[in-house]
């Protein structure tokens, strides 16, 4: 079975899961509204409203947790039977794990792009005006990284439950260090330096620089790091994914 056909099957399986669809559509909009309302006025002095801030950070947060969607696509019980049939068919192991990565990538990229369009044209959130496309490209590259990361962890742990238990606290730590819930730079130089451990920090800082300063200095390096890291995780999948252990 070729890669495109398997990707199509996997996308259909994702769309059949209402939890995944709601998490990647309604949930980020609720987070933006909730945090924007709670922090209303706290960012106005810098020309950034709370809704502008969380309109960006909560989308990054959603993309960060795409790693768990990739885990679900790979190991969730309802889809595992179909995946086992693939293993017994004349389909290479590379096609099997690549289909999980790319199906999740396509699913998430389409949905968060729609949300960004809603934010920009309906909610009036500042997404950089004519530089809007650069924000989308950054988030797409970050999405590829998280899909690859989540899938590689599945290949290592060989269990959706164990993978999710590992990814959830790791992702939350990355979100906190990246300043997705509140700016961390005001917490001191030590915390500020630690925050750069998180790729979330690079993405958010790059996006805010593009929107408010029209500064593209971080754009190409951030894209390169995301794509390079994605390739590393894909190679890790190739090394660690053993179909016979998946059954």
Secondary structure, 3 states (H helix, E strand, C coil): CCHHHHHHHHHHHHHCCHHHHHHHHHHHHHHHHHHHHHCCCCCHHHCCCHHHHHHHHHHHHHHHCHHHHHHHHHHCHHHHHHHHHHHHCCCCHHHHHHHHHHHHHHHHHHHHHHHHHHHHHCCCCCCCHHHHHHHHHHHHHHHHHHHHHHHHHHHHHCCHHHHHHHHHHHHHHHHHHCCCCCCCHHHCHHHHHHHCCCHHHHHHHHHHHHHHHCCCCCHHHHHHHHHHHHHHHHHHHHHHCCHHHHC
